[in-house]
Amino acid sequence: MPRSVEFFFDYGSPYSYLADALLPDLARRHAALLVHRPMLLGGVFKATGNQSPMREPVAAKRAYGGLTLQRSAAHHGVSFSNNPHFPIDTLRLMRVAVAAQHAGVFAAFHAAIYPAFWVAGRNLGDPAVVAEVLAGAGLDAASLALRSASDAVKAELRATTEEAVARGAFGAPTFFLDGAMFFGVDHLPFLERALQESP
């Protein structure tokens, strides 16, 4: 039976975008099952007292963080552009992600959203822009928007966010393997090492 790597993410996290580009190959190399767990990063920050690196009070450290992000993307060979609309409120977007899972179209949704956000620089805080991106991917944007407003979807996103915090998450991307937590793109090598070991 394959081991599962749980990937807790928010589309508004650029490092989650980088992790998403690397995880499929990592999972394939070790015959692991990659499980996408959409959560609301703003909710995690609120619950833990953490904050976005964009709000880092030390200007030099904040600037260096942006440089590190660019260097990390280049190091891993991942296309990346700063989004001029960042940061955005991702609540609606993450609800639509859960709705896409319920509708069985998450793979197509996911493949459209990340490049729109972190390569094309689209304003995915605007529902009209999200609808345009989804229509371009051949998805029924209106149906997904309607489903995303359901109590079931709202409750699931809230529950997943609370679960992530309860298990120790304080930001994104956060990964779990056999109950052990790994945080950040720079800890993917440690996750891979754990996959190489017997459970």
C-alpha positions in Angstrom: 0.0 0.0 0.0 1.5 3.4 -1.0 2.5 5.9 1.7 0.6 9.2 1.6 2.2 12.6 1.5 -0.4 15.2 2.7 0.2 18.6 1.1 -1.5 21.5 3.0 -1.4 24.6 0.8 -2.9 27.9 -0.1 -2.7 29.3 -3.6 -1.6 32.6 -2.2 1.6 31.1 -0.9 4.4 31.3 -3.5 6.4 28.7 -1.7 3.4 26.4 -1.9 3.6 27.0 -5.7 7.2 26.0 -5.8 6.5 22.9 -3.7 3.7 21.9 -6.0 6.0 22.0 -8.9 8.4 19.6 -7.2 6.1 17.2 -5.3 4.7 15.1 -8.1 8.2 13.9 -9.2 9.2 13.3 -5.6 6.0 11.2 -5.0 6.6 9.2 -8.2 10.2 8.4 -7.3 9.0 6.8 -4.1 5.6 5.4 -5.3 3.9 7.7 -2.7 0.3 9.0 -3.0 0.2 12.8 -3.0 -2.9 14.1 -1.2 -3.8 17.8 -1.8 -5.3 19.5 1.3 -6.5 23.0 0.5 -6.5 25.2 3.7 -6.9 28.9 4.4 -3.4 30.3 5.2 -5.0 33.5 6.7 -6.8 31.3 9.1 -3.6 29.5 10.0 -1.9 32.8 10.6 -4.8 34.0 12.8 -4.9 30.9 14.9 -1.1 30.7 15.4 -0.2 34.3 15.7 2.1 33.9 12.7 2.1 36.4 9.8 3.0 36.5 6.1 6.7 37.1 5.2 5.3 40.2 3.4 4.7 41.7 6.8 8.2 41.1 8.1 9.0 44.3 10.0 12.7 44.3 9.2 12.9 45.8 5.7 16.3 44.2 4.8 15.0 40.8 5.9 11.8 41.3 3.9 13.7 42.3 0.8 16.1 39.4 1.2 13.1 37.1 1.5 11.9 38.2 -1.9 15.4 37.5 -3.3 15.4 34.1 -1.7 12.1 33.2 -3.4 13.5 34.2 -6.8 16.7 32.2 -6.2 14.7 29.2 -5.1 12.5 29.2 -8.2 15.6 29.5 -10.4 17.4 26.8 -8.5 14.6 24.4 -9.0 14.0 25.4 -12.6 10.4 26.6 -11.9 8.9 29.5 -13.9 7.9 32.2 -11.5 6.9 35.9 -11.6 5.9 38.2 -8.7 2.2 38.8 -8.8 1.4 42.5 -8.8 -1.9 41.8 -7.0 -0.2 39.9 -4.1 -1.2 39.5 -1.3 -4.9 38.8 -2.0 -7.7 37.4 0.2 -7.8 33.7 -0.9 -10.9 32.7 1.0 -13.2 32.4 -2.1 -10.4 30.8 -4.2 -9.7 28.1 -1.6 -13.4 27.4 -1.3 -13.5 26.9 -5.1 -10.6 24.5 -4.7 -12.6 22.4 -2.3 -15.6 22.6 -4.6 -13.4 21.4 -7.5 -12.4 18.3 -5.4 -16.1 17.6 -4.7 -16.9 17.9 -8.4 -14.1 15.6 -9.4 -12.3 18.3 -11.5 -9.5 19.3 -9.1 -6.6 18.2 -11.3 -7.7 20.5 -14.1 -8.6 23.3 -11.7 -5.2 23.0 -9.9 -3.3 23.0 -13.2 -5.0 26.2 -14.3 -4.8 28.2 -11.0 -1.2 28.0 -10.0 0.3 29.3 -13.3 -2.4 32.0 -13.5 -1.3 33.2 -10.1 2.5 32.8 -10.1 3.4 33.0 -13.8 0.8 35.1 -15.5 0.2 37.4 -12.5 -3.6 37.3 -12.7 -5.7 38.9 -10.0 -7.3 35.8 -8.5 -8.9 37.8 -5.8 -11.4 38.9 -8.4 -14.1 36.2 -9.0 -14.5 37.4 -12.6 -10.8 36.7 -13.3 -11.1 33.3 -11.6 -14.1 32.5 -13.8 -12.2 33.5 -16.9 -9.2 31.3 -16.0 -11.4 28.3 -15.3 -13.4 28.8 -18.5 -10.1 28.8 -20.3 -9.3 25.4 -18.8 -12.6 24.0 -20.0 -14.3 24.1 -16.5 -17.8 25.2 -15.6 -16.9 28.2 -13.5 -20.4 29.1 -12.6 -21.2 25.6 -11.3 -18.0 25.6 -9.2 -18.7 29.0 -7.8 -22.2 27.9 -6.8 -20.9 24.7 -5.2 -18.2 26.7 -3.4 -20.8 28.7 -1.6 -22.4 25.6 0.0 -22.3 25.0 3.7 -20.5 21.7 3.1 -17.6 23.3 1.2 -17.3 26.2 3.7 -17.2 23.7 6.6 -14.7 21.4 5.0 -12.2 24.3 4.3 -12.6 25.5 7.9 -12.2 22.0 9.3 -9.0 21.3 7.2 -7.5 24.6 8.3 -8.3 23.8 11.9 -6.9 20.3 11.5 -3.6 21.7 10.0 -3.2 24.0 13.0 -4.0 21.2 15.5 -1.3 19.0 13.9 1.3 21.8 14.2 1.1 23.8 11.0 1.9 27.5 11.2 2.3 28.3 7.5 2.4 26.9 4.0 3.5 24.7 2.5 3.2 22.0 5.2 3.6 18.3 4.5 2.8 15.3 6.6 4.2 11.8 6.2 3.3 9.0 8.7 2.3 11.7 11.2 5.6 13.6 10.9 5.4 17.3 9.8 7.8 18.9 7.3 7.5 22.7 6.5 8.8 24.6 3.5 10.4 23.8 0.2 13.8 23.7 1.9 12.6 20.7 3.9 11.6 18.6 0.9 14.9 16.8 1.0 14.1 15.7 4.6 10.7 14.5 3.4 12.4 12.6 0.6 14.8 11.0 3.1 11.9 9.9 5.2 10.2 8.4 2.2 13.4 6.4 1.5 13.2 4.9 5.0 10.8 2.2 6.1 7.7 3.5 7.8 
